[in-house]
Amino acid sequence: MLGIDDMLRLGSQPLDTPAELAPAEKDAVTAQPPTVLVVDDDRAVREVLAAVLKEEGYPVRQAVSAEAALQMLRGEDLPLVLCDVKMPERDGLWLLDQVLQRHQHAAVVMLTGYGDTESAVECLKRGAADYLLKPPRVTELVRAIERAWSKSRLIAARARYHEGLARRIRERTAELSAALQGIANAYSNTLHALVHALDAREHETSDHSQRVVRYTLAMAQRMGIPESTLEVIGRGALLHDIGKIGVPDSILLKPGPLTPAEWVEMRRHPEVGFRILQSIEFLRPAAEIVLAHQERWDGGGYPRKLRGEEIPLGARVFMIADTLDAMTSDRPYRRAATFAEARAEIGRCGGTQFDPRCVDAFAQIPDDELQALRQQGND
């Protein structure tokens, strides 16, 4: 420990102030000085250190041990600590760890014996703001306290800045998310309005597109298709007949059978729909389903005569939903089939018109659920 004679000699040295300080240090000097907690088991040392610091304008508290210092820190905001490394029982390194765990912006200056460089390095590794060799010169002590205070205030200011920045980022992110959700809702509303208009054009199939979306998603979910893919499949199902916008009313609404030439015109609608959606980036994945929704598992569909798994999965699921809705909807030339009748026909066509795996998924949906899905849009 530092002897009383050494400490008295320390107190008698002239208190010279450095002529040039860094901007942060100048700010620390001109602001209201913080309270310094002096921790040393030698009362004489504490008194001399306290006297020097008070002479420089710092309020000072004293602690006789590391445990006593920690007790003070629990009840007060003491951002500066001047602590001896070697003390009985709990030493200064223990106190350093405890202080920084509880007060991350505190600055701790350590006092260590002359030549004990190992302790000095360990102090800095553990987060000490500075260390001084005993006996320190008054100038060195004052500068170390000033630097530690400046560092503490700078770290606290940076922390406040980053907290404020993080808060602003969260606020902006929330605003952006709300804006993007608004855009997504606007897109969705626009698409649904367009599809509703197309459904209304074909009077006997009003709300057809909405129903096939619900049927399609119910089957896709039973097949374990990922949520991100379900959104694409849902859009493809919703927009499957968008290409009929290019089909003349004389063909689209014709009450009787179509002529071969009229069928050629009607069968163009998957390609027309594909071209419309392909030009819209977020609808391009759905465009593939629109293009393939009239294909068949056995290769007998159109427009590209795709076979089996060459057909996009979303289109394979949709085919069953489209057939189900067509069979269970009234037409001028026939009555609506029951779900049992539609289920039997779809099962019969598994492996020819439909993907057998999709047929199996459809078979898992009970009639009461299908009925609920059909009525959902009428509630």
Secondary structure, DSSP 8 states (H G I E B T S, - for coil): ---HHHHHHHHHS-----S---HHHHHHHHS----EEEE-S-HHHHHHHHHHHHHTT--EEEESSHHHHHHHHHHS---EEEEES--SSS-HHHHHHHHHHH-TT-EEEEEE-TT-HHHHHHHHHTT-SEEEESS--HHHHHHHHHHHHHHHHHHHHHHHHHHHHHHHHHHHHHHHHHHHHHHHHHHHHHHHHHHHHHHHHSGGGTTHHHHHHHHHHHHHHHTT--HHHHHHHHHHHHTTTGGGGGS-HHHHT-SS---HHHHHHHTTHHHHHHHHHHTSGGGHHHHHHHHHTT--TTS--SSS---GGGS-HHHHHHHHHHHHHHHTS-BTTB----HHHHHHHHHHTBTTTB-HHHHHHHHTS-HHHHHHHHHGGG-
